């Protein structure tokens, strides 16, 4: 651990829950609020610099923040507008511009060169099955390629049990479904050029379920029986809850499980441990390194940033430096 910082707060604009995180080039951060339509920027010491956002369907308004990132020219990109546009803010969070990507709504943002790779779905529901992939490369205002699909999307119940993860370093894009190893490596052209990741021997894979496997059969009643079945299911497997690049060298997987005290959708994921790879060679450097109990990995950058107390303020973030021996 290099240090622990405490996020500054404006008493009139308190954080409801720490959401999406991105380390800025100057060492500061941009962090969204998971519950409120707010984006805030911080200095590298955690001091609050600016805040922006309000609920609504109009320009510069959000229903919920899906992702935040800093692009190459220093602007802050935000997804979560009702119309699916990418909202650009200046470094001090002044409204700059909005980009409506033709045919797509966007969610995850991965800065890549001067633009980004994003996850998104077709605006026209009739075109969803015709999409070439889940991840899309944006150059200017045009999508130049779409790539990578996962079998997790076609398995009964799996869509609800785990999400997608992505990370960018150099000219490579790393993508994976949290339920499945390994991660896939995409080139700058969107081609699959290999994979990276080997689960530890004690990693428990998600079971494959038949359609209707979680339907109740009477007796105890639907609510009780469904809760019992779901609790038994989510306690039976592990999953990757995050994937980040640290110090441009390490590809870090956060491994966790679902919270058995909340056996209903949306499930709550618990971060348990981390493992790391040399992203250039694919060599696993370490695995099963336990995180502080109850903590949550926020993201990568110069350090691995871990929120030590995700439930209540003060919001303390530990900065971990990764070392390979």
KEVOMAR-754649 format. One record per residue (C-alpha): residue in one letter; x, y, z. Coordinates in nm, 2 decimals, decimal comma. Each point is the difference from the previous one (the first is absolute). Example, Ala and Ser with C-alpha at 12.3 -4.5 7.8 and 13.67 -1.06 7.14 Angstrom:
KEVOMAR-754649
<rec A; <1,23; -0,45; 0,78>>
<rec S; <0,14; 0,34; -0,07>>
end
This chain:
KEVOMAR-754649
<rec X; <0,00; 0,00; 0,00>>
<rec X; <0,14; 0,34; -0,10>>
<rec X; <-0,25; 0,22; 0,18>>
<rec X; <-0,36; 0,05; 0,10>>
<rec X; <-0,18; 0,31; -0,11>>
<rec X; <-0,35; 0,13; 0,11>>
<rec X; <-0,23; 0,14; -0,26>>
<rec X; <-0,10; 0,36; 0,07>>
<rec X; <-0,37; 0,08; 0,02>>
<rec X; <-0,22; 0,30; -0,04>>
<rec X; <-0,26; -0,02; 0,28>>
<rec X; <-0,26; 0,13; -0,24>>
<rec X; <0,09; -0,26; -0,27>>
<rec X; <0,08; -0,32; 0,19>>
<rec X; <0,09; -0,32; -0,17>>
<rec X; <-0,28; -0,25; 0,02>>
<rec X; <0,21; -0,30; -0,11>>
<rec X; <0,34; -0,01; -0,18>>
<rec X; <-0,05; -0,12; -0,36>>
<rec X; <0,21; -0,01; -0,31>>
<rec X; <0,37; 0,10; 0,04>>
<rec X; <0,26; 0,13; -0,24>>
<rec X; <0,36; 0,12; 0,07>>
<rec X; <0,08; 0,32; -0,18>>
<rec X; <0,34; 0,07; -0,16>>
<rec X; <0,09; 0,26; 0,27>>
<rec X; <-0,05; -0,26; 0,27>>
<rec X; <-0,34; 0,11; 0,10>>
<rec X; <-0,33; -0,18; -0,05>>
<rec X; <-0,34; 0,02; -0,15>>
<rec X; <-0,26; -0,19; 0,19>>
<rec X; <-0,37; -0,04; -0,06>>
<rec X; <-0,28; -0,04; 0,26>>
<rec X; <-0,16; -0,35; -0,03>>
<rec X; <-0,33; 0,12; 0,13>>
<rec X; <-0,01; 0,37; -0,10>>
<rec X; <0,05; 0,15; -0,35>>
<rec X; <0,31; 0,17; 0,11>>
<rec X; <0,37; 0,00; -0,12>>
<rec X; <0,28; 0,15; 0,21>>
<rec X; <0,37; 0,06; -0,05>>
<rec X; <0,27; -0,02; 0,27>>
<rec X; <0,36; 0,08; 0,04>>
<rec X; <0,25; -0,27; 0,05>>
<rec X; <-0,02; 0,06; 0,38>>
<rec X; <-0,38; -0,06; -0,01>>
<rec X; <-0,10; 0,37; 0,02>>
<rec X; <-0,33; 0,08; -0,17>>
<rec X; <0,05; 0,22; -0,31>>
<rec X; <-0,34; 0,01; -0,18>>
<rec X; <-0,34; -0,16; -0,03>>
<rec X; <-0,25; -0,02; -0,28>>
<rec X; <-0,33; -0,17; -0,09>>
<rec X; <-0,37; 0,00; 0,06>>
<rec X; <-0,28; -0,25; -0,06>>
<rec X; <-0,21; 0,03; -0,32>>
<rec X; <-0,04; -0,08; -0,37>>
<rec X; <0,13; 0,33; -0,14>>
<rec X; <0,34; 0,11; -0,12>>
<rec X; <0,27; -0,03; 0,27>>
<rec X; <-0,24; -0,21; 0,21>>
<rec X; <0,03; -0,37; 0,10>>
<rec X; <-0,22; -0,28; 0,12>>
<rec X; <0,29; -0,18; 0,15>>
<rec X; <0,37; 0,02; -0,06>>
<rec X; <0,12; -0,31; -0,19>>
<rec X; <0,37; 0,08; -0,04>>
<rec X; <0,25; 0,29; 0,01>>
<rec X; <0,35; 0,04; -0,16>>
<rec X; <0,25; 0,27; -0,09>>
<rec X; <0,08; 0,01; -0,37>>
<rec X; <0,33; 0,10; -0,17>>
<rec X; <-0,08; 0,37; -0,01>>
<rec X; <-0,09; 0,02; 0,37>>
<rec X; <-0,37; 0,01; -0,04>>
<rec X; <-0,22; -0,22; 0,22>>
<rec X; <-0,23; -0,24; -0,18>>
<rec X; <-0,31; -0,12; 0,17>>
<rec X; <-0,27; -0,25; -0,10>>
<rec X; <-0,34; -0,02; 0,15>>
<rec X; <-0,21; 0,25; -0,20>>
<rec X; <-0,35; -0,12; -0,08>>
<rec X; <0,06; 0,03; -0,37>>
<rec X; <0,32; -0,21; 0,02>>
<rec X; <0,24; 0,28; -0,09>>
<rec X; <0,35; 0,04; 0,13>>
<rec X; <0,01; 0,33; 0,20>>
<rec X; <0,33; 0,18; -0,01>>
<rec X; <0,10; 0,24; 0,28>>
<rec X; <0,31; 0,22; 0,03>>
<rec X; <0,25; -0,08; 0,27>>
<rec X; <-0,18; 0,23; 0,25>>
<rec X; <-0,33; -0,18; -0,09>>
<rec X; <-0,14; 0,28; -0,21>>
<rec X; <-0,24; -0,14; -0,28>>
<rec X; <0,20; -0,03; -0,32>>
<rec X; <-0,18; -0,21; -0,26>>
<rec X; <-0,21; -0,31; -0,06>>
<rec X; <0,06; -0,28; -0,24>>
<rec X; <-0,29; -0,22; -0,12>>
<rec X; <0,17; -0,30; -0,16>>
<rec X; <-0,20; -0,12; -0,30>>
<rec X; <-0,19; -0,33; 0,06>>
<rec X; <0,14; -0,05; 0,35>>
<rec X; <-0,06; 0,09; 0,36>>
<rec X; <0,32; -0,02; 0,21>>
<rec X; <0,08; -0,11; 0,36>>
<rec X; <0,36; -0,11; 0,08>>
<rec X; <0,27; 0,24; -0,12>>
<rec X; <0,37; -0,10; -0,06>>
<rec X; <0,22; 0,28; -0,12>>
<rec X; <0,20; -0,12; -0,30>>
<rec X; <0,23; 0,24; -0,18>>
<rec X; <-0,18; 0,33; -0,06>>
<rec X; <-0,35; -0,17; 0,02>>
<rec X; <-0,13; -0,31; 0,18>>
<rec X; <-0,13; -0,35; -0,01>>
<rec X; <-0,35; -0,03; 0,15>>
<rec X; <-0,26; -0,27; 0,07>>
<rec X; <-0,34; 0,07; -0,14>>
<rec X; <-0,31; -0,13; -0,16>>
<rec X; <-0,18; 0,08; -0,31>>
<rec X; <-0,26; 0,28; 0,03>>
<rec X; <-0,23; -0,20; -0,23>>
<rec X; <-0,10; -0,32; 0,19>>
<rec X; <-0,04; -0,18; -0,33>>
<rec X; <0,37; 0,04; -0,07>>
<rec X; <0,13; -0,14; 0,33>>
<rec X; <0,04; -0,35; -0,13>>
<rec X; <0,19; 0,13; -0,31>>
<rec X; <0,27; 0,18; 0,21>>
<rec X; <0,35; -0,14; -0,07>>
<rec X; <0,11; 0,04; 0,36>>
<rec X; <-0,05; 0,15; 0,34>>
<rec X; <0,31; 0,24; 0,00>>
<rec X; <0,02; 0,28; -0,26>>
<rec X; <0,29; 0,22; -0,11>>
<rec X; <-0,09; 0,37; -0,04>>
<rec X; <0,22; 0,22; -0,23>>
<rec X; <-0,13; 0,36; -0,02>>
<rec X; <-0,37; -0,05; 0,00>>
<rec X; <-0,01; -0,33; -0,19>>
<rec X; <0,01; -0,36; 0,12>>
<rec X; <0,28; -0,17; -0,20>>
<rec X; <-0,04; -0,35; 0,14>>
<rec X; <-0,20; -0,22; 0,23>>
<rec X; <0,15; -0,31; 0,15>>
<rec X; <-0,03; -0,28; 0,25>>
<rec X; <-0,30; -0,19; 0,12>>
<rec X; <-0,02; -0,23; 0,31>>
<rec X; <-0,19; -0,33; 0,05>>
<rec X; <-0,11; 0,15; 0,34>>
<rec X; <-0,25; 0,20; -0,19>>
<rec X; <-0,18; -0,31; -0,13>>
<rec X; <0,00; -0,21; 0,31>>
<rec X; <-0,32; 0,00; 0,21>>
<rec X; <0,03; 0,23; 0,30>>
<rec X; <0,36; 0,09; -0,05>>
<rec X; <-0,07; 0,35; -0,12>>
<rec X; <-0,14; 0,08; 0,34>>
<rec X; <0,28; -0,17; 0,19>>
<rec X; <0,31; 0,19; -0,13>>
<rec X; <0,10; 0,30; -0,21>>
<rec X; <0,26; 0,09; -0,26>>
<rec X; <0,34; 0,15; 0,07>>
<rec X; <0,24; 0,18; -0,23>>
<rec X; <0,34; 0,17; 0,03>>
<rec X; <0,24; 0,17; -0,25>>
<rec X; <0,38; 0,02; 0,00>>
<rec X; <0,23; 0,08; -0,29>>
<rec X; <-0,17; -0,12; -0,32>>
<rec X; <-0,18; -0,29; 0,18>>
<rec X; <-0,36; -0,02; 0,13>>
<rec X; <-0,07; -0,26; 0,26>>
<rec X; <-0,36; -0,13; 0,03>>
<rec X; <-0,17; -0,26; 0,20>>
<rec X; <-0,33; -0,12; 0,15>>
<rec X; <0,03; -0,01; 0,38>>
<rec X; <-0,13; -0,36; 0,01>>
<rec X; <0,25; -0,14; -0,24>>
<rec X; <0,38; -0,03; -0,03>>
<rec X; <0,21; 0,09; -0,19>>
<rec X; <0,00; 0,36; -0,12>>
<rec X; <0,02; 0,06; -0,37>>
<rec X; <0,26; 0,23; -0,15>>
<rec X; <-0,11; 0,22; -0,29>>
<rec X; <0,23; 0,19; -0,23>>
<rec X; <-0,04; 0,37; -0,09>>
<rec X; <-0,19; -0,13; -0,31>>
<rec X; <-0,24; -0,20; 0,21>>
<rec X; <0,14; -0,34; -0,08>>
<rec X; <0,03; -0,27; 0,26>>
<rec X; <0,38; -0,07; 0,04>>
<rec X; <0,00; -0,23; 0,31>>
<rec X; <-0,11; -0,03; 0,35>>
<rec X; <0,14; 0,05; 0,35>>
<rec X; <-0,09; -0,14; 0,34>>
<rec X; <0,00; -0,33; 0,18>>
<rec X; <-0,23; -0,04; 0,30>>
<rec X; <0,15; -0,12; 0,33>>
<rec X; <-0,06; -0,37; 0,08>>
<rec X; <-0,27; 0,10; 0,26>>
<rec X; <-0,20; 0,22; -0,24>>
<rec X; <-0,35; -0,13; -0,02>>
<rec X; <-0,16; 0,03; -0,34>>
<rec X; <-0,36; 0,10; -0,05>>
<rec X; <-0,23; -0,29; -0,07>>
<rec X; <-0,19; -0,03; -0,32>>
<rec X; <-0,38; 0,01; 0,05>>
<rec X; <-0,29; -0,12; -0,21>>
<rec X; <-0,28; 0,24; -0,08>>
<rec X; <-0,25; -0,01; 0,29>>
<rec X; <0,25; -0,14; 0,24>>
<rec X; <-0,08; 0,26; 0,26>>
<rec X; <-0,38; -0,02; -0,04>>
<rec X; <-0,18; -0,09; 0,32>>
<rec X; <-0,20; -0,32; 0,03>>
<rec X; <-0,24; 0,09; 0,29>>
<rec X; <0,02; -0,11; 0,36>>
<rec X; <0,17; 0,29; 0,18>>
<rec X; <-0,13; 0,26; -0,25>>
<rec X; <0,17; 0,19; -0,28>>
<rec X; <0,18; 0,27; 0,20>>
<rec X; <0,15; -0,23; 0,26>>
<rec X; <0,09; -0,27; -0,24>>
<rec X; <0,15; 0,24; -0,26>>
<rec X; <0,20; 0,17; 0,27>>
<rec X; <0,14; -0,34; 0,12>>
<rec X; <0,09; -0,11; -0,35>>
<rec X; <0,17; 0,33; -0,08>>
<rec X; <0,20; 0,00; 0,32>>
<rec X; <0,12; -0,35; -0,06>>
<rec X; <0,09; 0,09; -0,36>>
<rec X; <0,20; 0,32; 0,08>>
<rec X; <0,19; -0,17; 0,28>>
<rec X; <0,12; -0,27; -0,24>>
<rec X; <0,23; 0,20; -0,23>>
<rec X; <0,26; 0,27; -0,01>>
<rec X; <0,04; 0,27; -0,27>>
<rec X; <0,23; 0,28; -0,11>>
<rec X; <-0,15; 0,33; 0,13>>
<rec X; <0,25; 0,23; -0,17>>
<rec X; <0,29; 0,02; -0,24>>
<rec X; <0,25; 0,29; 0,00>>
<rec X; <0,34; 0,11; -0,13>>
<rec X; <0,25; 0,12; 0,26>>
<rec X; <0,32; 0,18; -0,08>>
<rec X; <-0,04; -0,09; -0,37>>
<rec X; <0,16; -0,34; 0,08>>
<rec X; <-0,25; -0,20; 0,21>>
<rec X; <-0,33; -0,14; -0,10>>
<rec X; <-0,19; -0,04; 0,33>>
<rec X; <-0,31; -0,22; 0,05>>
<rec X; <-0,21; 0,06; 0,31>>
<rec X; <-0,16; -0,33; 0,10>>
<rec X; <-0,31; -0,02; 0,22>>
<rec X; <-0,34; -0,14; 0,05>>
<rec X; <-0,36; 0,10; 0,04>>
<rec X; <-0,12; 0,11; 0,34>>
<rec X; <-0,21; -0,29; 0,14>>
<rec X; <-0,20; 0,23; 0,22>>
<rec X; <-0,15; 0,16; -0,32>>
<rec X; <-0,12; -0,29; -0,22>>
<rec X; <-0,20; 0,21; -0,24>>
<rec X; <0,06; 0,22; -0,30>>
<rec X; <0,19; 0,23; -0,02>>
<rec X; <0,25; -0,21; 0,19>>
<rec X; <0,27; 0,15; 0,21>>
<rec X; <0,36; -0,10; -0,09>>
<rec X; <0,26; -0,03; 0,27>>
<rec X; <0,37; 0,05; -0,09>>
<rec X; <0,22; -0,26; 0,17>>
<rec X; <0,34; -0,02; -0,15>>
<rec X; <0,22; 0,11; -0,29>>
<rec X; <0,23; -0,17; -0,25>>
<rec X; <0,24; 0,16; -0,25>>
<rec X; <0,16; -0,08; -0,33>>
<rec X; <0,28; 0,14; -0,20>>
<rec X; <-0,22; 0,13; -0,29>>
<rec X; <0,29; -0,02; -0,25>>
<rec X; <0,09; -0,37; 0,06>>
<rec X; <-0,32; -0,13; 0,17>>
<rec X; <0,20; -0,14; 0,29>>
<rec X; <-0,20; -0,01; 0,33>>
<rec X; <0,19; 0,19; 0,26>>
<rec X; <-0,22; -0,07; 0,30>>
<rec X; <-0,34; -0,12; 0,10>>
<rec X; <-0,23; -0,02; 0,30>>
<rec X; <0,13; 0,32; 0,16>>
<rec X; <-0,28; 0,08; 0,25>>
<rec X; <-0,15; 0,35; 0,01>>
<rec X; <-0,10; 0,17; 0,32>>
<rec X; <-0,33; -0,15; 0,11>>
<rec X; <-0,30; 0,20; -0,13>>
<rec X; <0,21; 0,21; -0,24>>
<rec X; <-0,07; 0,06; -0,37>>
<rec X; <0,25; 0,04; -0,28>>
<rec X; <-0,07; 0,33; -0,18>>
<rec X; <0,25; -0,02; -0,29>>
<rec X; <0,35; 0,02; -0,12>>
<rec X; <0,25; 0,26; -0,13>>
<rec X; <0,32; 0,08; 0,17>>
<rec X; <-0,12; -0,21; 0,29>>
<rec X; <-0,28; -0,24; 0,08>>
<rec X; <-0,26; 0,21; 0,18>>
<rec X; <-0,21; -0,18; 0,26>>
<rec X; <-0,30; 0,16; 0,19>>
<rec X; <0,05; -0,12; 0,35>>
<rec X; <-0,36; 0,08; 0,13>>
<rec X; <-0,25; -0,01; -0,28>>
<rec X; <-0,31; 0,03; 0,22>>
<rec X; <0,05; 0,32; 0,20>>
<rec X; <0,22; 0,32; 0,00>>
<rec X; <0,26; 0,11; 0,05>>
<rec X; <0,10; -0,15; -0,34>>
<rec X; <0,35; -0,14; 0,05>>
<rec X; <0,20; -0,11; -0,31>>
<rec X; <0,31; -0,21; 0,03>>
<rec X; <0,26; 0,02; -0,27>>
<rec X; <0,19; -0,32; -0,05>>
<rec X; <0,32; -0,02; -0,20>>
<rec X; <0,05; -0,34; -0,17>>
<rec X; <0,34; -0,16; 0,01>>
<rec X; <0,13; -0,31; -0,18>>
<rec X; <0,29; -0,19; 0,14>>
end
